Amino acid sequence: MEEGDGEPVTTVVTWDVKPGRERDFEEWAEGLHRAATRYPGHRGATWLRAEGSRHRYYTVVNFADQERLDRWMTSEERAEWIDRVHGIASEHYRDTTGLETWFNLPGESVPAPSRLKMIAVTFVAVYPMSLLLQAFVTPLATSWPLPLKALTFPVIVIPLLTVVVMPALSRLFRRWLYPVKRTHRPAKPGR
């Protein structure tokens, strides 16, 4: 199977880190990430720390297809890295197609953003890409058969949205998408 023959896949890994071991975990995570980048089909990974939690981290890992992802996830090298983090953090993961990772984080009780917010961020992502496609690709494809012309938009836009644009916009608009709810705390006696 050549790279690109399969459908791109994303896995979201949740890491629960023991309090006080965050720095050890972050150093370990850098090494794990370097190891993963050497595997064929690796398309990148995004590391996130849960809002309001010092002890929960997420990794959104992208691979060219399920077979290459499985090779990495079941590799001896990854198993050795997982052994190294024993006592520092524990992992939980689930496979996704990538689209559902745009707006929610698994394992969190944080509600998904409103549909209006998701529509707004998706519009901010798709509209400029549509303009660029119309300006630069559509003029080149005027003589192509309609099915081929129609295929150019999803073939170019969907991978870019899933791997690059939406993860970046989700981070950029994170505070707007997931506002931190403040609770009123009573003043301490004597203040």
C-alpha positions in Angstrom: 0.0 0.0 0.0 1.4 3.4 -1.0 1.1 6.3 1.4 -2.2 8.1 0.7 -4.0 4.9 -0.5 -5.9 4.7 2.8 -8.0 7.2 4.7 -6.1 9.5 7.1 -6.7 8.6 10.7 -6.4 10.4 14.0 -6.0 9.0 17.5 -6.6 11.1 20.6 -4.6 10.0 23.6 -5.4 11.2 27.1 -2.7 11.3 29.7 -3.3 11.5 33.4 -0.1 12.8 35.0 0.8 12.3 38.6 0.9 15.6 40.5 4.4 17.0 40.6 5.6 14.9 37.6 4.5 17.3 34.9 8.0 18.3 33.9 9.1 14.7 33.7 6.1 13.9 31.6 6.8 16.8 29.2 10.4 15.7 28.7 9.2 12.1 28.1 6.6 13.4 25.6 9.2 15.2 23.5 11.1 11.9 23.2 8.0 9.9 22.3 7.1 12.5 19.7 10.6 12.4 18.1 10.3 8.6 17.9 6.8 8.7 16.3 8.0 11.1 13.6 10.4 8.5 12.3 7.5 6.1 11.5 6.2 6.1 7.9 2.9 7.8 7.5 3.2 10.0 10.5 1.6 13.4 9.7 2.1 15.2 13.0 0.9 15.4 16.5 -0.5 18.2 18.7 0.1 18.1 22.5 -2.5 20.0 24.6 -2.9 20.5 28.3 -6.5 20.4 29.6 -7.8 23.9 30.5 -7.8 24.3 34.3 -6.0 21.0 34.9 -2.3 20.7 35.5 -2.5 16.9 35.4 -4.4 16.0 32.1 -2.7 16.2 28.7 -3.9 15.2 25.2 -2.1 14.1 22.1 -3.8 14.3 18.8 -1.8 12.0 16.5 -2.3 11.9 12.7 -1.2 9.1 10.4 -1.7 8.6 6.7 -3.8 5.5 7.2 -5.0 2.9 9.8 -2.2 0.4 8.9 0.6 2.9 9.6 -1.1 4.1 12.8 -1.4 0.5 14.0 2.3 -0.1 13.2 3.3 2.8 15.5 0.8 2.1 18.2 1.8 -1.6 18.5 5.5 -1.1 17.8 8.2 -2.3 20.3 9.7 1.2 20.3 6.4 2.8 21.5 5.9 0.0 24.1 9.4 0.8 25.5 8.5 4.5 25.7 5.2 3.6 27.5 7.2 1.5 30.0 9.4 4.6 30.7 6.4 6.7 31.7 5.1 4.1 34.1 4.7 5.8 37.5 4.6 9.3 35.9 1.4 9.1 33.8 -1.2 6.7 32.5 -2.7 6.7 29.0 -6.2 6.3 27.5 -6.9 6.5 23.8 -9.6 6.2 21.2 -9.5 6.2 17.4 -11.4 8.9 15.5 -11.7 10.0 11.9 -10.3 13.4 12.8 -13.4 15.5 12.4 -14.8 15.0 15.8 -11.5 16.1 17.4 -12.1 19.6 16.0 -14.3 20.7 18.8 -14.2 18.3 21.7 -11.7 16.6 24.0 -12.4 13.0 25.0 -12.5 12.2 28.6 -13.5 15.7 29.7 -16.8 16.7 31.1 -16.5 20.0 29.2 -19.6 20.4 27.0 -19.0 20.9 23.3 -19.2 24.5 22.1 -22.5 25.8 20.8 -23.4 24.9 17.2 -23.2 28.6 16.4 -19.6 28.8 17.6 -18.7 25.7 15.7 -20.3 27.1 12.5 -18.4 30.4 13.0 -15.0 28.7 13.4 -15.6 26.3 10.6 -16.6 29.3 8.3 -13.4 31.1 9.3 -11.5 28.0 8.2 -13.4 27.1 5.0 -14.1 30.5 3.4 -10.4 31.6 2.9 -9.6 28.1 1.6 -12.5 28.3 -0.8 -11.4 31.7 -2.1 -7.9 30.4 -2.7 -9.2 27.3 -4.4 -11.5 29.4 -6.6 -8.7 31.8 -7.5 -5.9 29.4 -8.2 -7.2 25.9 -8.8 -10.6 26.4 -10.5 -9.1 28.4 -13.5 -6.7 25.4 -14.1 -9.6 22.9 -14.0 -12.1 24.6 -16.5 -11.6 21.8 -19.1 -11.8 19.0 -16.6 -14.9 16.7 -16.4 -17.4 17.8 -13.7 -16.7 14.8 -11.4 -13.0 15.6 -11.4 -13.5 19.3 -10.8 -15.9 18.6 -7.9 -13.3 16.2 -6.4 -10.6 18.9 -6.1 -12.3 20.7 -3.3 -12.7 17.8 -0.9 -9.4 16.3 -1.8 -7.5 19.5 -0.9 -9.7 21.0 1.8 -10.6 18.0 4.0 -7.0 16.9 4.8 -5.9 20.6 5.3 -8.9 21.2 7.6 -8.3 18.0 9.6 -4.6 18.1 10.0 -3.6 21.8 9.9 -6.4 24.4 9.9 -9.0 23.3 12.5 -6.5 22.2 15.2 -4.8 25.6 14.9 -8.1 27.5 14.9 -9.4 25.4 17.8 -6.3 26.4 19.8 -6.6 30.0 18.7 -10.2 30.3 19.7 -10.0 27.9 22.7 -11.0 30.5 25.3 -14.0 31.6 23.2 -15.1 28.0 22.4 -14.6 26.8 26.0 -15.0 29.7 28.3 -13.8 29.1 31.8 -16.7 29.3 34.2 -15.8 31.2 37.3 -17.5 30.3 40.5 -17.9 32.8 43.3 -15.9 32.0 46.3 -16.8 33.5 49.7 -14.2 35.8 51.2 -11.9 34.2 53.8 -12.7 35.4 57.4 -10.6 38.3 58.5 -10.3 39.9 55.0 
